[in-house]
Amino acid sequence: MTGKIESRLAEMGLSLPTPAKPVASYVPFVQSGNLLFVSGQLPFGLDPLPTGTLTAADHADGAPAAGSRLAAAQAAARQCALNLIAQAKAATGDLDRITRVVKLGGFVNSDASFTQQPVVVNGASDLMQQVFGAAGEHARAAVGSSSLPMGVMVEIEAVFEIA
């Protein structure tokens, strides 16, 4: 039987990817009490893997133009969020056990001239709200990083509350 969250994903035309295995010395998630901490996820599943450093030249007023590097970074953040949800499913066995997306932490590969990290991380935040509804509204950090694993544009971590 498919739960309401997986049904919502299907209605959105999304399917959960196979959760990525750790690429270093850590575990993909840890549960402490009713909180589930999911390690930072890269945008695996996008081909090619979106890499590179965002600069002031990538700035956009309003919605980023289709095909722009800023739009690619937002899409990467969205994929990271889908990968977070896949890890949460692996941890809980049932996405309907998630009662709240508590916090997202977004890391954007950017130089000092780029200041739209929050716009990039909106790709992940928007997906969480679309999938989980009001329970997807969360606290968040969106910070610039001078480099990320494998040169990716974005990495996102999450804390979920579970029943």
Protein Blocks (a to p, Z undefined) as FASTA:
>chain_A
ZZfklmmmmmnopacddddddfbdcdfbdcehjbccdddddfehiacddedjddfklpce
hjddehiaklmmmmmmmmmmmmmmmmmmmmnopaklpgbdfbdcddddddfklcclmmmm
mmmmmmmmmmnmmmlpccddddddfbdehhiabdcddddddZZ
